[in-house]
Amino acid sequence: MRHKPLSNQKILKNLLWVFLFLLIFEGALRKWVLPSLATPLLIVRDPITLLIYVIALQSRCFPSRNNFIAGATILAILSFLFSLFSDQSNLWVTLYGIRINYLYIPLIFIIPKILNKEDVEQMGKFLVYCSFGMTVIVALQFISPQTAWINKKVGGILAPGITGAEGRFRPEGTFSFITGIAAFYPLVTVFLFNGLINKKIPTLIIAGSGAATLIAITFSMSRLNAISCGLVALTGVFALTRSGIRLTLITRIIGIAMLLAVLIPFTPFLEEGVSAFSRRWEISTGEGVGGFKENIAKRYTDEIINPILNISQAPFLGEGIGAGSNVGAQILTGKRDFLLGEGEWLKIIMELGIPLGLAYIAFRIGLTWHLFKIALRSVKQKNMLPLLLFSATAPLMLNGQWGPPTILGFSILDAGLLLAATRTE
C-alpha cells in the first residue's frame, strides 16, 4: 500500500514540533547525550529554521509584505556594513551576531500561517506534561552534589554551577543555562490557566503541573522564574474573570494556591528548597541591599534607562555586531564572557553604535507593542490565550538577552504562538 506523501503544510507543522523539542532538550543533548558535539549543537535549531523558510517560500506562506521582516532585513544589512568599520571586525563574529538579532524574526510571522489555536493548545498540553519530568530533574539537581552526573555542564564538564543560597547551586533542568528554566515555566503557567478556561486538560493534570511548577520555582532559587510566573499568574486571574468562568471557581483556585503556598514550606522533601529559596530572596532584597524596590525593580529599570542615559559612551558605529555575545567573546579573546555588559540594551548599543543601536531597540519595542495590540484585540473577542502568551513573551521580546540560544528560541516561539492563537477557525 502506497502512503500519501506529506503536504508542505504538514511538513512545516512537524518541523515546528522538532523546533519545540530541540528548544527544550538541546541542553540535555549538549550536557549528557552528545557532549562532544556541544559547540555545533549550540545552533542546532538554525538548520530547522532555514528549512522552514525554504519550504514556506515554496508553499507561498512566507510573509511577502511584512514591515517587521523588511525592517529586520534592512537592519541586518546595515549591521553588517557597520561591523566592517569596527575595531573588532571579524566575519564569523559578525555573522553570529546577525544570526542572533535577525535570523529568527521571520519565523514569528510564519508560525501563524502553519498553526492555529488548536495546534497551539496541543503544544501547550505537551509543555504541561513535560513540566512533571522537568521538575523531577530540577529537584534531583538541587539535592545532588555538583559532582553528580545530572549536574554536568555543557560539554559533559563537571564543575560548580551558579551559586544560589545556603551552599546550593541553581539547577538548569534540561537547559544549558539557568535562564532556560525562567523561560520554560512561565510558558507552562500560560497553558495551565488556558487549560482552566477551555477545560481541554484534565483538572488533575492541571493541579499536578501547578504543584510541579511551584516546586520548581522553589528549587530553582531563581527570582526571574518566580517573578515571570507571577506575572503570568496575575494575567491568568484577569483572563479567568473575563472568560465567563464562575466566580466560585476562581475563588476555589486562589484558595487552593494559597493552601499550597502555606503547606509546601512544611513538606519535609521541600523544606530545604524553601529555606534556600527564602534565603536567596533575603540576600538580594534584605535591608542591607535596599529591599525589593531597590534591588530588583530598580535593577530592571536601570537595564532599560542607563544605556540610554549613558549612550554617549558608546562608539558611534559600535564595536561590531556579535562582539557582546559569549560566542563572539570566545572567538575574539578565547574566553566566554560578556565583553560589552550583560544587559541586553547596553549590549545592543555597544555592538551596533548609537544610531543603529537605537533603531534596533525601537524595532524590539515596536514588535512588543504590535503583539500587545493583537493580544488586546483577542481579549475583546473572548480569546484569552494571546494575552496569556503576551505576559510570557513580553519581557523576553522587549529586553530579554537573545545571545543565549534558549532565550532567543523562547522569545520567537512565544511570539509566534501568540499570533497563531488568534486563528480560532
N, C-alpha and C positions, 0 to 999 in steps of 0.2 A: 504494500500500500504506500503510495507516494504521499509525502507530507507537503502540505501547502506552505510555500516559503513565507517567512515572516515579512510583514509590511514594514516600511520605513518607520511608521509611527510606533509600531510595537518594538522595533529595534531601539529607537530613541528612548522609549519608556524603560526598556531593560537596561540601557546604558546609564540612565539616571539612578536606577536601583544599584548598579555597580558603583556609581559615584558615591551614593549614600553609604554603602557597605565599606568602601575604602576610607571614607571620611571617619567612620567610627573605629575601624580596625587597622588603619595604616600604621599607627603607633605600635600595635601588637606585632605586626609584621617586622617592623624595624627593631623592636626590642627582643622578641622571643623567637619568632619563626625564621626570619631571614636577616639576622643581624649583620651579616657580611655585605648585604645589599642596602644597608641603611641609607647611604647617600643617594643612590638613584631613586629609592622609594620615597624620598622627600617630595618628588614631583610626580608620583605615580598617578595622580588624577589628571595631570596635564594631557596625556595622550587620549584619555577618555573624553575630556572636554573638547579637544580638537576634532576627534572623530564625530562627536555630536554636531559640531559646527559643519563638518563636511556633509554629513547626511542631511542636516537641516537645510543646507543650501540646495542639495539635490531635490529635497522634498518641498522646496519653496516655503518652508516655515521658519526661515531665518529672517528676523525683522528687517525689512528693506528700508523703512523710513522711521528711524528711531533717534530722537535727539540725543539720548544718553550714549548710545553706541557711536553716533557720529562725533559727539564731544570727546568720548574716550579715545577715539581714533586720532583726532587732532592733537589731543594732549600727549598721546603716546609718541607721535611723530616729533613734536616739539621737545619732549623729554629726551628723546634720542639725540636730537641735534644739540640741545643744551649740554648734554653729557660729553660731547666731543670737545668742549672748551673747558671742562672742569679739570682741576688739578689731579683728581684720582680717576681719570678716564681709563676704563677697562671694558672691553667689549662684552665679556661674559658677565661682569657685574651689571652693566647697563641692560643687557637682555634679561637678566634675572629680575632686575627692578621693574622693567616693563611688564614682565610676567605677573609680578605681584600687583601692580596698580591697575593694569588694564586687560589682561588676557581673559579674565573670567567675567567681565562686565556683560558681554552679550548673552551669557548663559542665563542671567536673571530674566531676560525677556524671551528666551527660547523655552524655558520651563513651562510657562503658562500656555504655550502652543502645543505642549505634549501632554500635560497633566490637567485634570480638572479637580474640583473639590473632593470628589470621592477618592481619587488617586492620592491626593494629599493626606486624606484621613487614613488611608491604608498605610502610608509611610509613617504616619503618626502612631498608629497601632503597633507597628514594628518597633518604633522607638520606645514605646511604653513597655513592651515585653523585654526589650534589651536592657531596660533600667534595672531589672532584677539581677541579671548577671553582672552588669557594671558595678552595682553596689556591693555585690559579693567580692569582686576584685578589689574595689576601693577599701573595703573592710580588711581583707587579707593583707593588703599593702600597708595599712595602718598598723596592724598588730604584729607584722613580721619585721625582723631586723633588716637593715639595709643590705645585708649580705645575702638575703634570700633571693631565690630565682625570680620571684614575682616582682621584686623591686629593681630588676635590671633596667638600665637606661638604654637610650638609643645606641645601637651597635653592640648590644649584649654586654655592656660595661657594668660592672658592679661598683657603684660609687654613691656617696651620700646625696640625697635629694635636696629639695628646698626646705629649709627649716620652718617648722610650724610653731609648736609650743610644747613645753614640758618634755623636751628631748625627742619629740616626734617629728617626722618629716611628712610633708604634704603628698598624698597619693596622687597618681596621674591616671589611674584606671588603664584603659587600653590605649590612651593617647601618648604622644611623645612628650608632652609638657602639661603642666597642671592647668593651664588655661583651657585645655580641651574639656575638662570637667565642667568649668564655668560656662561653657557654651552648650554642652550636651544637656545638662539637667534643666536649664530654663526652657529648652525646646520640648523636653519631656513634659514639663509642667503645662506648657501650652496645650498639649493633646490630652492631658488629664482633665483640664477644665472643658475642653471641647467634647470629651467623652461624656462628661456630666450633662452637657447641653443636648447632644444628639443621641445619647444613650446607645451608641454603637459599640462601646467597650463595656464588658460586664462590670458591675459595681464592685465586685470583689477584687477584680484586677486593678481597678482604679484605686481602691483603698490600699491594696498591697504595694502598688507602684508609688503611691503618695508617701507611704511609710518608708519605702526604699529611698525615695528622694530626700526625705528628712534625715535619714540615717547617713546618706552620702554627704549631705551638707555638713553634718556634724563631723564625720571622719575626715572630710577634705580640708577642714580648717581654713577654707577659702572665703574671705569676706566678699569677693566678687561673685562667687557662686551663690552665697546667701542673699546678697542684695539683688542679683539678677533674677533669682527665683522668686524673691519677694515682690519685685516689680511685676512679674508675670502674674503672680497670685492676686495682686491688687487689681490688675486689669481683668483677671478671671472673675473676680467677685462682681465687678461692674458688668461684665458680659452676662453673667448669670441673671442679674437684675433686669437687664434689657432683653433677655431672650424668652421671657414669659415663664421662667421656672418659678415654682411656688415659693413664697417667702419662707414657709416652714422647712422646705428642703434646704434652702440657703442657710437658714439658722442652724439646721442639723449639721450641715457640712462644716460650718465655722466652729460649732461646738465640738465636733469630733477632732478637728485640727487642734483646737485649744487643749483638749484632753490628751492628745498625743504629745503635745508640747510639754505638758506637765508630767506625763508618765515616763517619757523617754529618758530624762536625766536619772531616773531611779531604776532603770533596767540595768542589771549587772553587766551585760555584754556591752552596753553603750556608755556606761558610766565614765570610763576612761576617755572615750571620744568626746563626750560632752565637756569633761573637765579641760581637755586640751583646747577644744574649740572656744570655750569661755575664756580661757587664759589668753588665747590669741587675740581675742577682742579687747581684753583688758590691757594687753601690752600696746595695742595700736590705738585705743581710744580712751585710755586712762587719763587721770588728771595731769600726769606729768607730761603728756604729749598733746594735750589740747582737746581731748574728747572727740566724739563722733563728728561734730560740726567742723572742727579744725583739721582733724587728721584724715577723714575720709571725704566728706563733702567738699572741703576746700581743696583737697588734693585733686579731685576730679575737675573742679572748675579751673584750677591752676593749669592743668594739662591743656585746657582749651584757651584760656586767656593769655598765659605767659608767652607762648610762641608768637602771638600777635603783638603783645606789648614790646617784646624784645626782638622784633623782626629785623631791626637794623643791624643786628649782629650776624645775620646770615649772609653768605656770599650772594651777590645779585643773581648770578646764573647757577648757583648751587654747587654742591660737592659732587654731583653726579647721581642719577637715579640708581638705586640699589646699594649705594655705599653705606647706608644706615642699617641694612639688614644683617642678620648673623652670617648668612652665606656670603654676602659682599665683604664683610669684615674678614671672613676666613680666607677669601681669595686675595684680599689686599694686604692683610697683615699676618696671616697664618693662624689667627686666633678668632674664635667665635665670640663676638662681643657687640655691644651697641655703641658704635663709634660716634653716632650723632644724637644720642639720647634715646630713652625708652618710649617717651610719649609720642603718639602717632603724628599729631600735628607738628610737633617740633621736628621730627624726622623728615616729614614731608617738605617743610620749608627749607631745612638744611640741605636736603638732597636736590630739590628742584629749583631752589632760589626763590626770590621774593615774588616776581610776577607769576611765574608758573606754579609755585607752591600755593599761593593764594587762589589761583584759578582751580587747582585740583581740590583744595579744601572746599571751595564753593561748589564744585561738582559733587562732592560727597554730601554736603548739606542739601543740595538740590535733590539728589536721589533719595535721601531720607525723607524730605518734605513730600516728594512725589508719592512715596509709599504710604506716608501718613494720610494724605488726602484720599487715596484709594481705600485705605482701611476705614476711614470715617464714612465714606460713601457706602461701604458694605454694611456698616452698623445701621444706617438708615433703611437698608433692605433686610434687616434682621439676620444678617450673616456675621457672626461674631468671630469666626476663625481668623480672618485677615487682621483684625485688631489685636487678637492674642499673639499672632505671629509678629506683628509690628513691635509689640512690647519686648519680644526676644531679640529681634534683629536690629532695632534702632540703635542701641549702644554700640553694637559691632559695626554698623554701617557708618555711623557718624564719626567716631574717632577710635574704633577698635584697631588693634595692631594687626595689619594684614600681612606683615612679614612672616609670622608663624603660619604655615600652610593650613593648620587646623582652623584657626580663627578666620582666615580668608575663606575657607571652604564653608564654614557655617554661615558666615555673612552672606555669601552668594546664594547658598541653598535656602536659607530662611527667607530672603527677599523674593526668590523665585517661587517658593511655595506660597508666599503671601499673595502674589499676583495670580497664581494658579487657583488658589482658594476662592477667588471671585468668580470662577467659572462654575456655576452651580448647575448648568444643564447636564 
